[in-house]
């Protein structure tokens, strides 16, 4: 009976989630795999008569940890909140930390962003919204080599990192601060508020690979003790707490079984 009941509960939960989103006017069409995590930055672009910037998270997360960009380089976790200007990049901040024509990854110098001397040649690489710009890195070719996942952009990033198919950079000389590694807490369970759902198993080990501690604490989760921060699935669906990443870049919240993994006894 339980084997039949459990899938029904999961389906009802997903239907409720989508219905709730639709009623609030926030239901969105599911993006194509190559577009999952893509963001458009337009704080200043169109005001300066250039196309908005299109940023592909899949490309950058295949090379760098989230912590490196969102902590060491100072990018906010919300689209457009950082307020990056061309002069910031030219002066070596934000994107310009790496995109300066000098920093080398994979034996190749990264192209220089916001080079006023070569505007026509450089700008379209980032300011590509609405344009047919040829990409140097092809998503389909990259994804074909990666372990598969059913939702998001179809890549099991956790397994890819575990199997050394991607090797994440978490330190930039001259930018990052060397610090002693903290001991990682053991996995723990969280009791769901909906009766009959499996318990959530949260792994600090999996999250610290990408985020360290700083991405989540204290800006997203104020407390560091289990149960100190109170939140609900409605808030997560609304883009808060776990929803800051999940549903935007990390696997979507509608993939219930990725979190609710502990078998029902």
N, C-alpha and C positions, 0 to 999 in steps of 0.2 A: 504493500500500500504506500509506504514511504517513497519507494522508487518512482511511483506514479505521481504522487503529490508534489514532490520537490520540483520537477520541471514545470509543473503547472504554476507553482508559486513564482518561479523565476519569470515565466512569461507574463503573468499578471503584473509583476513588479515593473517589467520593462514597458508594458502597455500603459501603466499608471504614469511612469516617468514621461513618456512621450506625450500623453494626453495632458499632463500638467504643464509641460513646456508649451504645448500648442495653445492652451487656454491663456497663458501669460504672454502669448505673442512672441515667443523666443525660439520656436521650433525652426530648425535649419535643415536644409538638405544635406545629407551625408556627403562629405567631400570625397573626391577620388583619392586613392592611396598616396599619390605624389603630392596632393594638395593638403593632406592632413598635417596640421601644425604650421602651415604657411600663414604668414601675417603680412599685412600691408601697412606701411608707415607713411603717413601723409600730413604730419604736423606743419611742415614748411614747404614741401615739394611743389605743390600746385600754386602756392602763393608766389613761388620763384620761377614759375613757368617751366617746371620739369615734371616728368611723370613720378607718381609715388614709388617708393621703394618696396620691392617684393623680397621678403626674407624667407628662405627655406630652412626650417628647423631640421629636417631630416639630414641635410648635408652637414650642418654644423654639429649635430649630436652624434654623427658617425665618427667625429674626430676629437671632440672636446666634451668635458663634463659640463653639466648645467651650472654647477657651482662656479666654475672658472669665469663664465660670462656674467652670471647674475650676482656674483659676490665680488670677485677680484676686479672685474671690469666695470661694475656698477650699473648694469642694466636692470631696470625695474622688471617685475614679473607681469606687468600689465601692458598690453600693446599701446604704444604712443606715450606712455607715462614718463619716459626718460627725457624726451624733448631734445633728441640729438640734432645738432646742426652740422653743416658741412665744415665749418671752422673747427668744430670739436674733433672731427676725424682728421683734418689736416694737421692739427696740433698734437695728434697721437693719442687721443682719448677714444673710448668706446670702440667702434669698428676700426678706427685708425690705429688702435693698439697693435693689431695684427696686419691690417691692410695698409701697410706703409711702404711696400716695395722692397723691404729689407728682411722682414721676419721670414724664416724658412720653415716649412713643414713638408715632409715627404720629399726632401731634397729639391724643393721648388720654392722660390720666393713668392709670397702672396702679393697679388696685384695691389697697387696703391689706390685707396678710395679718395674721392673728392680731389682729384688732381686738377687744379684750375688751368694748368698749362696744357692739358690734354682732355678737355671736357668732352668732345664728341666721341673719343675713343673709349673713355672710361665710364662715363655716367650711365650708359644703358645697361651695364652689367648689373647694377643694383636698381636703378630707376627704370624698371622694366614693365611696370603695370600697363596693360593694354597694348603691349608691343610683342612682336614675334622675335624674341631674342634667342639666339642659339646658345644653349647652355654648355658649359665646359664639362659639367658632371651630369650624367644621365641617370635618372632615378631607376628606370626599369633595369638597366644593366647592373646597378648596385644591388637592387632588391633581389635579383635573380640568384645572387650568391649568398643571401642571408636566410636564416631560418624563418619559417612562415608563422604568422599569427593571423587570426581571422578578422580582426577589426583594426581601427586606427589606420596606419599606413601599411598594414599587412606584414610588418617585420617584428619578429620577437627580439627586441633590443637586448633584453636581459640575457637571453641565451647566446646572442651574437657576441656580447662582451665576455660571457663566461667561457666561450669556446675560442676566444682570441681572434675572432673574425674582424673585430674592431678593437683598436687599442687607444683608449681615451687619454688625452692630455689634460692634466689637472694642475699644471704649474707652468707659469711663464717667468723666465728669468727677468728680474728687474721690475716685475709687477706683483707677482704672488709673494706671500710671506711664508717662510718656512716655519712650520709648527709641529709639535709632537702629536702623533696620531693618538686619538682618544680610543679607549676600548669600546667595542661595539656591543650594544645591548642585545640580549637574546630575543628571538621572536616571541611575541605574545599574542593572546587572543583578545578580541573585542566582541562583546555580546551584541547581536543585532537587536533592533527594537521591534522587528516584525517576527512574530512567532512562527517557527517552522523553518526559518532560513538558517543555513549553516553559519557557524561563527566565522568572524573575520580573523585571518592570521596576518598580523603586520610584521614585516621584516625590516628592521633597521639596517641589516647587512646589505640588502638589495638596494635600499634607498641611499645609503651613504656612498655607494660606488659613484653615483651620479651627482648627489647633492651635498655630500658632506653633512654637517649639522646646520650650517649657516643659512642655507636656502629656506629650510622649514622653520627653524627656531631663531629668534622669537617672532618674526613678522607674520608667519602663517599660524603656527601653533605656539601660543604664548607660554604654556607650561611645559616642563620637561618630565613631569611625573605622569604616569599612566592615569587617564581619567580626569586630569586637571583641566583640559580644554573640552568644553561641551559643544557638540555640533550634531546636526541631523543630516539625513540623506537629502532632504530638500535644500539645505544650504550647500551641500556638495554639488547637487545638480545646478545650483545657482552660481557656481564658479567660485565657491569659497572653500577654505580648508583643503581637503584632498583635490577638490575641483579646480584649484588654481592651476594644476598641471594636468590632471586626468580629465580628458575630454577636449583638451586643447593641444597638448604635445605628447604627454604620456598616454597610454591606452585609455579609451573612453570609459566612462562610468557605466554605460549600458552593458559592458562586458562583466556581468555580475560575478561570474565564477572565478575571475582572477583574484578577487579579494575574499569572497565568501567560500573558502576552500576547505574548512574543517568539516569532516563528515558528521552528519546528524546521528546521534547515538539513539 
